[in-house]
Each structure stands twice: as structure tokens, then as C-alpha cells.
């Protein structure tokens, strides 16, 4: 029986329920296929804290080694630590994680040498086809010697590299609460923050892939509640929340109020532009706030707008030579980190910015949070294309708006904009709206939702 991978091979990665949708035997075939498609002589493999991760990673390594590839295992790591290893060693990499998904899920994030992304159009479709074929025939016997399996520690080197990219010398003593959500932030934060003038208050640092306290998905407001309560209770200067594989970072201020990822994008963009002599290109996706391109231009940079999704951001980073990129989902990309995303480096920028002046975080980020946003609102619909067509008809004849279809439908006016995008994996439409004031935003939001949910 040919394995059906249509449900687990996504646009950018592999992700599904273990062992119902995939298991170690398939992981071994993925390793062999990755070796063949990349043509690599050596690769690096890491994994998160999920119960199934070590076995899946070991099976993948066996599959690759059987094809003559030398495999360096770095063990427990965050996804951006795996990207660091791929970049520093200049070899392709595989990270076993399902990011923020529930405990029964696992997956693989793949990259080529230098942390270059692997997606449907850059090798993942070929890997899927090989695994599906080999699941019935078995992988062909390799010729030549099998590869070696070795271990390497990279955490200290990863932490040192991140700290080399931010000037932390002027940081005043700060108290910071970190919610790791029982994910990989509990592994990386103590080493990255070591030696800084920080009083660290850890929350859920125990590595536990069953997520006993809350899901490791800070994009869902329910998973920020514990951190929001703890920060003012501790009298802390800020709070940080990481997702399961610790590649995304969310920030709350001293009152426990969430700081918009768009505001963090703008703050880091200003700092990276200053670090690069007040010039450079900054990427932002089309659902980030108007504030982002404004701040980029005010600081001498050139903003470039892209579709949502890391493969589009990374491709545009490489094409344009951009120094930084940010998404409203709290993914932050850095030229000096092989164009890959690292929430930890963004967190260090926030600490440096806050610790380099005397005011509170709420006052610091106010200049980067200028408009009223709806946040992302999901609606379940039977006909995604039909609902977008209805919106296009509703707004298409209005002289006061412009429409574009770079990613879904974006409608812009002088005082507001909204974007509606279909989900790639679920029957959902995702709405983001923004306006110059809260009342206008609410009016636009409700008008659009009425059409979507008609």
C-alpha cells in the first residue's frame, strides 16, 4: 500500500499525527529521499522535546546515512538553533518538530546548506514523490560506503553568535519573565541570556512535549494569559513567550499588555537600519501594520511588501539583499542569520532597546504602534473563492479604494485597509483589518465579516 502523504506534506514542511499518519519507517524513507534530492555529502539533524522526536530523528538519520551521507546529530535544539548549525556548518538540515501543534503531532522542517528553505517548489514535492514510491518498493540499495553518525554540541556557539549580532553592552538591569510553554525556549533561553544583567523569572521551562500547562502557541491569546498575569505580579520590565520550537517570540509590556508583532518588526527594523548605516531593504508581509513601512522609510530604509509565508519572505530576502524581514505572526528574519527566522535574536533586540534607555517598554513601543488593528479573525466558509469574489464585487466599484490580489484580496482606502486570505490547509478565510482609529477599524471589520459570513 502506497503511503498517502497528501495530508502531511504541507507547503513548507512535513506535519502530521504520530503514529496514525506517519512513523519511524516513513521518517527513514524521508531521510533517504532528502539525501537523494539534495545530493548532500553531509547533513545536520536536530529535534525538539516531543516524545516521538528522538526516534523519528534517529530514523531519518539512518535513512540518510544509508545513502552515504555523513550525519551530524545536534540533539535537543530550537528550530533557529538548527538553522544556525546549517548555516555555520554550510550543510543541509532537518529539524524534527511540529512547532505549536498539539502533542500528538510531529513534523520535519527541512533546509538546504546555509539554512536555505525547502518547500514544495524547492525540493519537497520531489521528496514526497520518492517516499511515496519507496513506501511500496523499498528504498533502492545504495552503492558505496554508508555515511557516519556523529554528535555535536551547538548551543553555546549558537548563543554566542546571536549575542555577537546585537550590542548588549549598555543594557541596564532588567527583570524579565519568560514563558517557554514547556517547549525549546526552556533549553535555549538560559544559555543565550547567560551573563546579561537580567533577573530571569522562568515559567514552564521543563521540557515536556505533552504541554501540561498550555499549548505552546502564543499566537492564541489564551496561551498568553499566564504570562500577562505574572509580569505585573513580579514587577517585571517585560515578558517573553516562545512557541514550541522557540523560533517565534511574543512580547508583553510591564502591564502585561501584548505588544503587536508589527510594533516589534518596526522597532527591530529601525535598529537594524541604524546598525547598517541608515540604509537597506526591509521586508514586511502584507498584513503587517502601516507603521512598519513608515518607520522603515523614516529611518532611511526601503520597505518591500510580500505575501505571507516564510518561503516568500526568505526568497525576497535573498533576491533583494534585505537586511531584515518581519511578519505579523512574530517570525523575524535576519540577513546576518542566513536570512532565516529567529525569535531569540528579535528578543535580544527588544532587551537592548529597552535596557539602553530609562523608560518602560509601553512608552518605548508606543511610537511603533500607531494604528488600530483587528488582529487575525478566522471564519469557516464552504466556498473561499466565492466569498472573496463577493468582497471584490462589494468594494470593486468604489472610487475611494484600491484593490490588489498579491495574497488573497487587499482593499485599501485613505484611513483603513483590510486583507482576506484563504487558509492553505483548512476551510477558513483569515481577515486582518487596520484603521487610523478604533471606531473606523470596527466598522470596516464588521462590514467585511458580514460579507464573509453571509
N, C-alpha and C positions, 0 to 999 in steps of 0.2 A: 504494500500500500504506500503510495507516494505521500510524503508528509505535505499537509496543506499549510503553507507558510503565509497565505494571504492575510490572515488575521494577526500575525505577529511581526511581519516585516513592514515597518512604517516608512514614512518619507525619509526620516533621518537616522533611524536606529531599529533595533530589534527589541520587541517588548511583548510579553505575554505571561500567562499564568503557568507556574511550575507545580507539578509535572503535567498538568492537563494538556497544555498547548505545546510545550517543548521541555526537553530534559537534557541530561548529560550526553546521551548518544547523539542528539542533534547538535549540541554545543561542540562536540568533537568534529562533526562534519563542517560546522561553521568555521572552526579553526583551520581545517584543511582548505576550505574554499577561500578564506581570507588570504592564506599563504599563496594560493594559485593566482588569484586576481591581482594582488599587489606585486607579486614577483619578488617579495622581500627575502633577504638573506637572514634578517633578524627582526624581531618584534618585541614589544613590551606589553605585559598583561597585568592589570590590577583589578581589584574588586571592592565592593562595599561590604556592609555588615549584615546583609540579609542571610538567613540560614542557608539558602541554596547557593549563595555566591561562590564560596571557595570551591565546591565541587564542580560547578559549571566552568569556572575559570581554569581549573586544572584540566578538565576535559578538552576545552578549547586549546590549551597549550599543548596537550598531547597530539591533537589533530594537526596543529601547525608543525610541531617537531617531527611528526611522521613524514611530512613533506620536505624535510631537510632544513627547516627554519630554526635558528637559534632563538630560544625564548628566554627573555628576562622577566621574571615574576617580581612585582614590587609589593604584592600582598595587599593588605588593607590600605585604601587610599581614597581621597576625594577625586571626582572627575577632573578637576583642574590640576590635581597632582599628577594624574595620568597624562594630561596634556603637557605638563612640564617635562615629564620623562620622555615623551615622544619628541618634544622639541629639543631638549638638551642632548639626547642620545641620537637624534635625527633618524628615528626608525618609526614604522607604523605602530599603532597601539590599539588595544581593546580594553574597554572598561566595562566590567560586569556590574550593572546597577539598573534599577527601574526608577531612579530619581525619587519623585514624590509619590509614586503609586503605592497602593496598599501592599501588605506583607507578602501576599501570595504571588505577586508579580516579580519577574526579573527580566533583565534585558542586556543588550550589548550596545555600547556606543563605540563606533569604530573611527579611526583616523589614519591617514597616511603619514609618512615621515613629516616632521615639523608640525604636527597637530592639524594638518590639513583635513577638512571634513570629508567623510564618506557618506553619501546619500544615494537616493535612487539613481540619479544621473551620473554618479561618480564612483560606481562600483557595487553598490548594494543590490541592484537588480541582478547583476551577474552572479554575485554571491548566492542570492536566493535561488537562482536557476540551478546552480551546481548542487546546492544542498538538497533541493527537491529531487534532482536526478539521482544523486548518490544515496538518498534515503531508500531507494529500491535496489539499486545495483551494488551499493557499497562504494566507497571512495577507491579509485584505482590504486594499485600498489605503487608506491614511489620508487624511483630508481635512485641509487646513490645512498649516501650515509644519512641517518636520521640526525635531526638537529639536537642541540644541547638544551637542558633546562637548568637555569641558574637563578639565584635570588639576589636582589639588590635593594638596599635601603635608600629611599629618595626623600624622605620627609624633611630632614634638616636642610638639604640642598634646595628643595622647593621653597621652604620658608625663607632661606637666605636670599634666593632670587627675588621673591616678592618684595622683601624689605629693601632690596637694592633699587627698586623702581619707584620708591616714594621717600621723600625727605621727612623722616620722623624725628629729626634731632631737636625740634623746637616744641614737641608735644608736652603740654603741661600734664600733671597727674589727673587722670580721669577714672571714673567708676563706670564700668560697662557690664551690662547683663547680657549674656549670650544664651539663646535658646537653640540648642543643637538638634532638638526633636528626636533624640536617640540615634541620629544619623552621623555622617562622617565629620561634621563640624566638631564633634567631641574628640575626634582623633587629631585634627589639624590645628584647631584654634590654640591649644596650649603651647604648641611649638612655634607657631607664627607670631603669637603675641609675647613670647618669652623675651624678657629684657626691656620691654617697654614700660613706661611709668603708668601702668594700668592696674586698678583693682578689679579683678575679674570675678564676676558672680556667675557661676555656671548653672545652667538649667538643662537637665536631661542629657548629660554628657555620656551616660552609659551607652555603649554601642549595643543596640538591640533592634534587629530588623523586623520585630513584630510590632514596633511602635506602640508601647503600652500607655503612653501619656496623651499623644495626639498624632495625627498624620503629619509627616514631615513635609508639609506643603504650605508654606507661609502665604502663598497667593490667595488661599482661602482665609478670610478674616477670622473664622472660628479658631484657626490654629495659631493666631497671634494673641489671643485673649490672655493666656497665662503670662506672656512677656509684658503685655501692656499693663497688667496689674502689678507685676514685680518691679518694674523700673521706678515708678514713683515711690513704692513701698521701701525700696532700698536707697532712695535719694540719689539714684544713678544719673549720670550725664546723658546716657543713651542706652538703647537696647539693639541687639542684632539678632536676627533669626535666619538660620540656614535651612535649605531643603535637604532631602535625604542624602544626596550625593555631594552636598555642600558646594555646588557650583553657582548657586544663586544666593544672594544676601538681601534681606529686607531690613529696614531701619525704622525704629521708633524713637521719638524725641524724649526729652526729660519728663514730659507729662504723660508719656505712654501713647501719644498720638502717632499713627503711622505716617511716615514720610513717603511721599509719592516716589516711585522709581524714576519717574520723569525728572523730578527735582534732583535726585541723586545723579542721573545722567547729566543734567546741566552743570551741577557742581563739579563732577569729575571732568567733564569736558573743559570747563574753564581752567582747571588745574593742569590738565594735560596740554592745553594750548600754551599756557604760561611756561610749562616745562620745555616746550618745543619752540620757544622764541616768539610766541604770539602768532603762530601761523600753523596751518594744517587743515586737513579734511576730517570731519567728524560725521559718522554715520548715525542716523536715527530711523527707527521704523515709523510707519505712518500713523500709529496710534499713540506715539509719544506726544506730550503737550506742545502747544505752540511755543512754550517757554524755551524748549531745547534749541531750535534753530535761532531764536532771538539771542540767547546767551552765547551761542557759538559765534554769531556774527559780531556781537558786541565785544568779543574777546579776540577778534581778528581772524577767526576760522571760517571755513566753508562747510555749511551743512549739506548733507546728501541724504535724501529720503529714500527708503527702501521698503520692500514688502516685509511682513512679519516672518520670522523664522531664521534660525542660526545659519542655515546654509546660504541664504540670500545675503545676510549681513557679512559673513566671512568671505564670500565671493566678492562682494563690493569692497570690503576692506583690502583684499589683495589687489583688485583691479585699480583702485584709486590711490593706494598707498596711505589710507586713512590712519590717523594716529590713535583713534578711539571710536568705539561704537556702543550704543546703548539701546535697550529695548524696554518697553513698559512692563514686561514680565520679570524685570530685575536680572536680566542677563547683561553683562558688561564685558566688552571685547577690547583688547589692548594690542597695539602693534608690537610692543615690546614683550608680549606674551604669545608670540607666533600667531597673532590675530585671533587667538582663542578666547573663550569667555572664562572669567574668574571673578566670582563674587567676593573672594577674600581680598583681592587687590583693590576692589572698589571700597570694601570696608576699611582698609588701611588709609585710603584717600580721605574717607569721612573722618577717621580718627585724627589724621594730620591736619585737616581743615579746622575741625572743632578745637583740637588741642593747641593750634597755633594762634588762637585769639581767646579773649576772655568771656565772650557772651555764650548764652545757651544755644543748643542746637536748633530750637524752634526759631530763634531770631536769625541764625545763620542761613537756614534753608528757606526763610520767607521770601528772599529775593529770587529764589529759583522755583517758586510755586505761585504763579501769578493769576491763574485762571481756575474756574470751577469745572471739575471733571466728574463724569458719571461713574468711573470705574468700568470694568467689563461686565456686561449683563448678557447672560445666555438665555436664549429662547429655543425650546424644542419645536421644530417645524417639520411637516411632511414633505414640503417642496421648497428647498432652499433657493433654487434658481427662480421659482415663481414669486417668492416673497421679495427677492432682490429686484426682480423686474417690476413689481408693484411699487417699490420705493422709487425706482428710476422714473416710472410714469408719474408718480406724485410730485417729484421735485424737478423733473426734466424741463418743464416749460417755464420755470420761474427765472426771471431775468436777474434776480439778486443772488443767485447761487452758481457755483461751478461744480461739475461732476467729473470724477476720474475713476478708472477701474484698474489701477495698479494692483490692488489686492482687495477683492470684494468691490464694494461701492463706497466712495468717499464723497460727501456733499459738503461744500464749504461756502460760508457767507462771511460778511464783514465781522460779525460778532459771535459766530459759532461755527462748529463743524461736527460732523459725525461720520463714523465708518462702520459698515456692517460687513462682516466676513463669514463665510461658511467654515465650519469645522471640517478638517480633513478626515476625521475618524468617527464623528458622531453626527446625528441629525440635528445639529444646532446652528443657529446664527448668533454671532457674537457682536454686540453693539458697544462701541465706545463713543461718547459724546463729550464735547467741551464748549464752554462759552465764557464770555467776559464777566458774567455774574451768575450767581446760583439760580436765580429765578429763570433766566433765559435758558440755562442748561436744562433745568427741569422741564420746561415747556417743550424744548426740542426732543429730549429723551422720551417724554410721554407720547408725543406725536409719532415718533418713529416706531416705538413699541406697539402703538395701536395698529399701525400698518403691518408690522411683522406678525403680530398675534391675531390678526383679523380672521 
